[in-house]
């Protein structure tokens, strides 16, 4: 089983979890596993490609879009 690459916290509470991939097609099954078993409100799979879509509550998006939406450099 894979792992989530990181979880962002605010005041000790999780805001979102991120899995980083090079490809953009398949959602890592571990994201569904953790989504069902945790109280983390948002899950992202970030990749180097161009596709941007959502499936069963998990957003798959390009890294540049992810950084832009979160106001990261």
SVG drawing of the C-alpha trace seen along z (x, -y; Angstrom):
<svg xmlns="http://www.w3.org/2000/svg" viewBox="-18 -33 25 35">
<polyline fill="none" stroke="black" stroke-width="0.4" points="0.0,0.0 1.2,-3.5 1.2,-6.4 0.0,-9.9 2.9,-12.3 1.8,-15.0 -1.1,-16.4 -1.5,-20.1 -2.6,-21.1 -3.9,-24.3 -3.9,-24.5 -3.4,-20.7 -6.4,-19.9 -6.0,-18.5 -7.0,-20.7 -6.1,-18.4 -4.0,-15.4 -1.8,-15.2 -0.4,-12.4 2.2,-13.4 2.4,-11.4 4.1,-11.8 1.1,-10.4 -2.4,-11.9 -4.7,-8.9 -5.3,-6.6 -6.1,-7.7 -3.9,-5.9 -6.2,-3.5 -4.6,-4.5 -6.3,-7.9 -9.7,-6.2 -8.5,-4.0 -7.4,-7.0 -10.5,-9.1 -12.8,-6.4 -10.8,-6.1 -9.9,-9.6 -11.5,-13.0 -9.3,-14.8 -11.8,-16.9 -10.0,-17.2 -7.8,-14.9 -5.7,-15.8 -3.6,-13.8 -1.2,-16.2 0.7,-15.4 2.9,-16.7 0.3,-16.4 -2.6,-18.6 -5.8,-16.8 -8.0,-18.3 -10.9,-16.2 -12.6,-14.9 -13.6,-11.3 -15.5,-10.2 -14.3,-13.2 -10.7,-13.2 -9.4,-16.0 -6.7,-15.1 -5.0,-18.2 -1.7,-19.5 0.9,-20.7 0.8,-24.3 -3.0,-24.5 -2.7,-23.1 0.0,-25.8 -2.0,-28.6 -5.3,-27.7 -3.5,-27.5 -1.6,-30.8 1.8,-29.0 4.8,-30.3"/>
</svg>
